[in-house]
């Protein structure tokens, strides 16, 4: 008996995949866009002002809310990924997104600072399932040679959602009220749930069982089998990259004023070209990862990114700094889709969600360590120190990438061929 999710011929397989890409892929991009817009409203538009103006507490509670939110996501992401591997990931996605709805509504009504902080913990725990389930669905429903581009589009949805949510949320807070902003966040989260229910298709359990045939069932009890040497190397590469980028964030204002001699508001304009380069290059970077394998764009990016940062330290001209920053953005963006797709390539079919959750949680360590390290370097050694520190970190990362690339040089092509064989096997029968 042929599963409705499989095909009996290459033509049918192509037709299915194109239709599935158009529907489920758009649904996943929409879910990420709406979810990130909600996070932008709550975390970046409401939270910076709400504890002080409405709960009458110090700014430290603004930071505490962010820390609690991040801390809740760190264990929540591996748990969400583990559930996505053992249940229908679409169901886990819907459940987590639905749980976030009452938390958003209660957050504004609980006029007690500790209940407000507790609501942030629940919010982080609820949304921790989003990325692991999305990766799990992508890994099961899309060919390896489509995943780089799809992950690039999802990253664009993430960036757009954060920008739109933060901007619109700030306008609503300033010109209407906190209640209206919370209500808008709840409405967008309801939209994410509706899209997940109506548009997103799940992990195709029949195909998953075929793909998992003969694989060792990896879970928390077999963590050693899950975290192979190559997997650990990939996760460390992702974490080091996040550290290198995050350590630059506290240096933007000191660098603009003390090195370039610009007001920060003027300096922000110099960041527009790098942002445009990143946006325009994201999908082509995904295509490169799909067409030529994952390791090539990672290798190019891991050398272009630090070389551009190093060049920034030798210029005092604002235009030169903007050009080198654009080159750094190009190097960084080249790596993103390939690293994300590599995570799918290197994981077994029955632990993609768990591995994504673990990777995302470890990556968060970089986002915690990086800004603190950057701030220490600025105070101790001046505004150029974080750039030089990031270059040193990336040189170590580059060596790790070379070793990783040697170990996994045929991984992408092997997985693509394996996926084709699985489609052929599951697409025949009576």
Secondary structure, 3 states (H helix, E strand, C coil): CCCCCCCCCHHHHHHHHHHHHHHHHHHHHHHHHHHHHHHHHHHHHHHHHHHHHCCCCCCHHHHHHHHHHHHHHHHHHHHHHHHHHHCCHHHHHHHHHHHHHHHHHHHHHCCCHHHHHHHHHHHHHHHCHHHHHHHHHHHHHCCHHHHHHHHHHHHHHHHHHHHHHHHHHHHHHHHCCHHHHHHHHHHHHHHHHHHHHHCCCCCCHHHHHHHCCCCCCCCHHHHHHHCCHHHHHHHHHHHHHHHHHHCCHHHHHHHHHHHCCCCHHHHHHHHHHHHHHHHHHHHHHHHHHHHHCHHHHHHHHHHHHHHHHHHHCCCCCHHHHHHHHHHHHHHHHHHHHHHHHHHHHHCCCCCHHHHHHHHHHHHHHHHHHHHHHHHHHHHHHCCCHHHHHHHHHHHHHHHHHHHHHHHCCCHHHHHHHHHHHHHHHHCCCC
